[in-house]
Amino acid sequence: MNNKQHNLDLRYLRMARIWAENSYCQRRQVGALVVKDKMIISDGYNGTPSGFENVCEENGVTKPYVLHAEANAITKLARSHNNADGSTLYVTASPCIECAKLIIQSGIKRVVYGERYRLTDGIELLQRANIEVTYLNPDDNESK
């Protein structure tokens, strides 16, 4: 990967981190951006569905209907006039297997994530689908 793309990836990942701050979730805040032709075409963060109270956990356990950041960004795209064909998803945490399925079906061709998760089945499924997956920790790469 060239240095220019690497620096762009770091910037978008940092932006996804900032976007994660919109989440009302206490246990973990996750942000996602879908970028196509150097334009952000969708964004998302983890949280409850539209119209629900902004409370993600109950007694320290995440409610089963909380949507992941990737799912929110992809479903937001479905409601727009845009599509994810050939785009890159920047997400602050590695995708779970359910989100990996959505990523594959949406036409996203590249995933850049900033935090590893103990379960790797989502990453493995993306790789099996020939989606380019890159782990990048913005804290390890101070670039301006």
Buried (B, 14 or more C-beta within 10 A) or exposed (E): EEEEEBEBBBBBBBBBBEBBEBBBBEEBBBBBBBBBEEEBBBBBBBBBEEEEEEEBBEEEEBEEEBBBBBBBBBBBBEEEEBBBEEBBBBBBBBBBBBBBBBBBEBBBBBBBBBBEBEEEEBBEBBBEBEBEBBEBEBEEEEEE
